[in-house]
Amino acid sequence: MAKYSRLEVAQVMKETGMVPLFYHPDIELGKKVLKACYDGGARLIEFTARGDFAYEVFLELNKFALKELPGMIMGVGSITDAAAASLFMQMGANFIVTPTLREDIAIVCNRRKVLWSPGCGTLTEINRAEELGCEIIKLFPGSTYGPGFVKAIKGPQPWTSVMPTGGVSTEEANLRGWFGAGVTCVGMGSQLISKEILAAKDYDGLEAKVKETLALIKTIRS
């Protein structure tokens, strides 16, 4: 069962401005990544459940976070159907992220008051997601649309909260573009938790990068 309500999760997304995305089959490595992100100031992690037996990995990482990392909010991404969403919510997922808009996922998440963020690429999809109770839209893939798309939809719909994923980097110009357009937060995967960092097991470097990126976001938004 989720520890945090959808409104609590949405608030932390808005406050920190960043959701790190991560997947690796090695549980012990995953714990070190979580701690590095946490020590760097991140309070959300989207575990992208793409590998075989990913649910087993998430279960152990969420237990670790609950025990060792107070305030760390664990969610799951790359969810494509309601059954998978239900499975991960049983394991305590606090939010569910999907690559597309799926009404069956909306229903099971709303039933448990768990935040769900669907991948949308048109204004029609965004409107439908909000009609279904979505708090924060995932713009995916962000690289296809860019900050200009966000700025355009925020004109007629200033209430729409957007989290681009894909096409977001730690570079200042990139982040200024997105936040200048009005995004609520950004989802960041390999640009933040890179293959090089994982291969070198450079957890201190990851902690520093997370801290630096969060500080940059705070500066940009101020």
N, C-alpha and C positions, 0 to 999 in steps of 0.2 A: 504494500500500500504506500502511496506517495506521502512523504513527510511534509511537503510544501504544496499549498493550494496554487491554482493557476494564476491568481492575482499576485501572490507572493513571488512566484517565479517571474512573471512579467515585470514586476517592480525591480527585481535584481538585474534582469536583462537591461532595463532602462538605466539603472544606476551605474552599472559597470561598463555598458556599451559593447561588450564583446563576449562571444560564446566560442571557446576553443572546441574544435572537432578532432576526434581521435579514435583510431582503431588499431589494435595490435593483438595477436592471439596469445602473446606471452603475458600471463597475469602479473607476474612479479615486475616485469618491465612497466606494465600499465600502472601499477601502484606508484612507481617512482615518477612516472610522467604526471600522474594526478597530484602528487605531493609537490612537484616542481611548479606546476601551474598554480596550486593553492598558495605556496609560499611566495609566488610572484604576484599574488593578489586576485587571481581569477576565482570566482565563486560559482561558476557554471561549467559543466563539461557535457558536450554532446558525444556520446559513445556511438559511433557509426557502425551499426550492427550488420556488417557485410560478410563476415567469414563464417565458416562452419563452426557450430557450437558456440556462436557469439554470445548466446544467452548465458552460458556457463561463465564466460569471462566477465560479462556485465554483473552477474550476481555477486561474484567475489569482489569486484571493484566497488560496487555500491556498499557492500558490507564494510569494506575498508574505509570508504569515505565517511560512512555513518559513525564509525568507531574512532577514527584517527583525524578526520578533517572536518571539524564542526563548522557548519554553514556552507559546506560544499554541496551544490545542487546537481545531482546526476540525472541526465536525461538520455534518451536514445533516438538516434536518427536512422535514416534509410529504411524506415518502416513502410511497407507497401500494402498491408491489409489489417483488418480489425483483429484477427486472431493473434497476429504478432504483437500488435499494440497491447492487447489484453495480457499476453504472456509477460511482456516486460513490465507492465504496471503491477502485476502480481509480485514482481521482484523489486518493486519500489521505485520504478522510474517516475521522476517528477515532471517530466515533459516528454512529448512525443513529436518528432520532426519527420515529415514525409517529403518525398521528391515531387509528389503530385497532390492535387486536391482529391481526397477520398472521403465521401460522406459517411461511409461505414466506420471509418476511424474517428471522425468527428463525434459520432453517436456514442461510441464506447468511452471516449475520453471525457466528453461532457457528462456522461453518467457518473463518472468518478471525480468530476471537477478537476481534471488534470489538463494542464495547458497543452495544446497541440498547435503546431505551426506547419501549415501545408505549403508545399512548393507551388507557387503561382507565377504565371507569365503573361496574363492578360488582365485588364481591368474587370472583365466579366467574372473571371475566376476569383479575383480579389473580393469583389462584391459578394459573390456566393459564399466564400469562406467567412466573411464578416456576418452574413445573414445566419450562418451556422454557429456563430459565437466565437470566432477566432479573435484572439487578442493581438497577436503579432504575426504578420504574413511573412513567409519565407520567399524572397525573390530568388528564383533559381532557374537556370544558372545566372548569377549576377553578371558574369562577364559578357553575356549575350545582350543584356539590357543596358547596364551602366547607370551612373547617377542621373543622367538626363531623364530616364524613364521614371525614376522615383520622384524627381522634381515635378514632372508633368502630372503624375497622379495625385501628388500632394496639393496641387492647385485646387481642383474641384473637391478633393477628399482630404482635408487637413487632419481628419481624425484617424486616418489609416496609419498604422504602425508597421514598419517594414524592416526586415532583417535580411540583407543580401548575403548569399553564400555562394562561393565560387567567384573568382575575379576580385577578391579582397586580399590585400597584402599589408604588410607592416610598414610600408613606405608612407611617409607623411603626405605626399601629394595624393596618393590613392585614398587614404583615410579622410583627408580634407574634402575630396570630391564627394565621397559617400555621405559624410555627416553634414557637409554643406548643402546637400540635396534634401536632407531631412530624415535620414534613416534613424531608427530607434537604437539599433545595435547592429553589429556585424558578426557573421559566422566565419571563423577562420580555421582552416585545416592545415594543409602541408606548408603554407606560407609561414605558419607559426611553429608548428610541430613538424619539422622537416625530416625527411629520410636520413639526412646527414646527422642531425642531432640524435636520432634514434640509433643509428649505426654506431656512432661514437659514444653513445650513452652519456651525452653531455647534459646532464640534468641541471647543473649549475648554470650553464649557458641558456637552457630553456627557461629557467626561473628568471634570469636577467632579461630575456627577450619579452616574456610575458609582462614583467614589471614595466619595462620601457614602453611597450605598446599601450598598456592601460594608462600610463602617465601621458602619453601622446594624445590619446583619445580625450582624456580629461582636459588637456590644454586646448585642443581643437574646439571642444564643446563650450569652453568658457569664453 
